[in-house]
Amino acid sequence: MRTRSGTMKVATVAFYGVAVGLLAVGLRELLTGFEENRCSMTYMFEYPEYRRVALPRRVARLYPAYGLYLYGEGLYAQETRALKLTGAPVLFLPGNAGSYKQARSLGSVALRKAENTEGGLHFNVFTVDFNEELVALYGGSLLRQTHFLHESIKAILRLYKHLKTPPQSVVLVGHSMGGVVARALFTLPRFNTNLVSLIITQASPHLAPVLALDPYLLDFYSAVRQKWVNQARKLRNVTVLSVGGGYRDYQVRSGLTSLPCPPGDPNKISLVATAVPRTWVSTDHLSIVWCKELVLATVRAFFDLIDPETRQFTGNPEKKMAVLNHHFIRHPVRMLGETQDTSISILDFPEVWSEVNTLRLAYSTPKEGQVKYFQFALSSRRKAYSHFYCRSSNLEMTSWVYGCVHRNGSSCVHAVDLSMGTELLPPYKVLVLSVSDLSSVTHLVVSASNLNGKLFTVECEWQRQESQTLSVPVPHVLSFGWSASDVTVNSSGLLHTIKLQHFHQVYQAFRINVASQCKVHKDRLPNVYRMKVSWFREDSLTTVSVPSVTEISGMLHTSRPDNTSGVLLQLHTAPNCQYKVSIRTSLPRVLGQILRFCGPMVPVYTAVTLLLACGGQLSTILKSRRAADMSQVVGNGLQPHKVNLSVYTLHFLLSCSSFQEVWSFLCLPPMDSLPPTFPDGTFNEWTPPEEEWPHLLSPLLYIFGAAVAFWGSTLLRLVIRLISLVLAPLHRPSVSRDCGTLQPRTQLLVTLCLTVTGGTSCGALSIFIAFLLHLYRVLRLQMTERSLSHMLNLAPRKHKEAENGTVDGESTSNSSKECGGAPLLSECALQEVRDDLQLHLCLSALFTLPVMLSAPSLIHWIRNLRYSTQLDPDPCWPHIVPLIIVYVLLINCNTLILSNSKLLPVASCLPLPLAITMVTFSPLHLYRVTYFLLAALVPVASCCLL
């Protein structure tokens, strides 16, 4: 039996070792498996100053922890000391635990650019101090921040009353939760929607909170979502741009930054920083604020949004969208709607014109400045070719490709500008024209003039899109990288497209290797490999030299919402080179994607494992009146055949309309599902079929959660042993199982004190104190167990038998059974203490969960003690009252009391149905975990009384 038990223990440790190893691989990929930070740092050329803006006394009294500041540097800071402002107001909103001083990047760049701008146009950058509150984890402050933001906007606009044309609105730039607060302004009943017409958010989780640790957070999100979805027509004049950080931001995944809005809303834009022209970098959650490339794009857009007549931000929605599209989406040669002649007259000498009769043009400008135009006749190409592709390393976004409609000899005298479709890539600008759209054009004209002597290269060619487009199915996610999909491109052109078939889910992740080889070694333009996603602006670009071997990360921020076209891999290649593309599934990246999107389910399954471990401990006590080893019961807490199978069954039944009606009749909340992984997602009552994959992965997530519970409980036991060693010299040795217990009168007094403390200050504080009291009980049991073990080592059994004259084996056996004989008194006491210790170790691990879930509110209360001694609102009130009672009652609990209780059979049966209920209703509402744990612990505490 011992051999079998030892083998099972080794197998359990090995299993959970592998599980935690896979979890570690996924975490490593999530936290470090991305490109290096390629953002340039923004610097202040003068010392930054933050001048506090005085608010009305009523506002200052209501919000003593908050403040409003004006950013300034050097001479500008001195000029604005009296707060007589003439610029356009911009208000920066920090996010979760964010500082108001983060506005310095935006303010400094805007100030430097204003110095180089004619006409005296400039911005007044304000910033709000939200006291660095943890609003992503504690939602009780979000509404308070929203109200203060409203007061701040009114205070800012009052500073411009002395102007003839004062600003009527403020532009908001919100980082993280600051962007969510900005959109929440419109839920206030007395808010004038004309006060804000443009909102730019950076890494803001609009779709759903990252972790829902209290109901206030979800209520806040629900109110914001309903306002923007149900009253979308009223808010069409409000332009919102949401920018996600990409894979470097593991705190807020970019899919959550998608704006939940009705389809077709033209004034709402969601994208990822990797797709922003002239940025093309992924940012982490903090660097998105100071990333110079992104800050420059924002400031350039601000200057283009200024109305030259009023010298304030324009209120025209079309103008705002044109500017944002120009700077954040495509960056063509000019903004849409910008006034410019549709026809261009070109009158030059005939020698500057060159007719191109070949299929491809490759031209490098000379050092001497000259005027040069190339003409491509369309008449002979219309039937044979579908597209005309041209690229130039001259990154000046000016007109450079024209359509000739009238010629005079070899020169074009009348042409239309076709450059509007130009797209900017890191090493060059690209234009692709469809031949079918050029029916009124006789020739295409490409300008290669370099009057300033600038050196650049122009490459153009005629293309057949069908022959330069390939399709390749991606490997199955379960291939684990053993198989690969390979395709070879013998480049006879400048652009090739590879369609990645069956690549449309976020849990898919691939290593895409592109190896280029050229027969002739010469200077060539760099290659650009672009991962293009049709349903969301999350494109990523990789620039490489030729020849080279490059690895591209093939992952998605969002799943495909419908049957739109899939993911494309565009290769901007060099001619006469060969490209070998190999696609393999990457197991580490798959695990990283699973944790990125389903991570909130892991703590739920950790709680499920510990709850089932507690139930297994109670069942063991019921059967044998003894407690099992903690590692054994926690290891047995992994029961997917009971938990997941029941959840699958319930999920299947809810697909039936009749069962849905019964469910609704019983007023049961909908089953929890993780936030949708497709863009512009909204929460539906029932999970759509394409979002069922988190349920299919639930056994794996259960294993991860069980691994966390197993090794976490092992760590807890080790910590308790170490702390008990430190505290042992401060306590007298004890041999009683009742060490660390409380008298009934003391229990009542402690319960009353903790309840009053929780009601008048912070409920999480009472929970933490009650946990410490129980932890002290565990520490005393650990010290007693060690003391009794030492006593037995000093007084061996045979020596005791010789001293007491006990030679009768039958009497020895009887005394062993009764545990009342002197020879085995110490062994019996030791076993009792060990049983109690194992029981309380399981309870202590379970008690840790409510403490961890309530920790954000406790931290918030501690940081705001100088402003208020009471946490308002308190997410822990009033359910802390039964929780405190349970904690205090279970301090005196032991295996003898439980085994003699009539309620033990009921208490031991409850953990399994409660675990199933927890998985059903808690992934999106993590705070509900505490409720289900309380429902399981109340019967256990009742066993101490009945």
Buried (B, 14 or more C-beta within 10 A) or exposed (E): EEEEEEEEBEEBBEBBEEBBEBBEBBBEBBEEBBBEBBBBEBEBEBEBBBBEBEBEEEBEEBBEBBBBBBBBBBEBBEEBEEEEBBBBBBBBBBBBBBBBBBBBBBBBBBBBBBEEEEEEBBBBBBBBBBBBBBBBBBBBBBBBBBBBBBBBBBBBBEBBEEBEEBBBBBBBBBBBBBBBBBBBBBBBEEBEBEBBBBBBBBBBBBBBBBBBBBBBBBEBBEBBBEBBBEEBEEBEBBBBBBBBBBBBBBBBBBBBBBBBBEEEBEBBBBBBBBBBBBBBBBBBBBBBBBBBBBBBBBBBBBBBBBBEEBBBBBBBBEBBBBBBBBBBBBBBBBBBEBEEEEEBEBEBEEEBBBEBEEBBBBBEBEEEEEBBBBBBBBEEBEEEBBBBBBBBBBEEBEBBBBBBBEBEEEBBBBBBBBBBBBBBBEBBBBBBBEBEEBEEBBBBBBBBBBEEEEEBBBBBBBBEBEEBBBEBEBBEBEBEBEEBBEBEBEBBBBBBBBBBEBBBBBBBBBBBBBBBEBEEEEEBBBBBBBBBBEBBBBBBBBBBEBBEEBEBBBBBBBBBBEEEEBBBBBBBBBBBBBBBBBBBBBBBBBBBBBBBBBBBBBBBBBBBBBBBBBBBBBBBBBEEEBBBBBBBBBBBBBBBEEBBEBBEEBBEEBEEEEEBEEBEEEEEEBBBBBBBBBBBBEBEEEBEEBBEBBBEBBBBBBBBBBBBBBBBBBEBBEEBBEBBEEBBEEBEEBBEBBBBBBEEEEBEEBBEEBBEBBBEBBBBBBBBBBBEBBBBBBBBBBBBBBBBBEBBEEEEBEEBBEEEEBEEEEEBEEBBEEEEBEBBBBBBBBBBBBBBBBBBBBBBBBBBBBBEBBBBBBBBBEBBEEEEEEBEBBBBBEBBBBBBBBBBBBBBBBBBBBBEBEBBEBBBBBBBBBBBBBBBBBBBBBBBBBBBBBBBBBBBBBBBEE
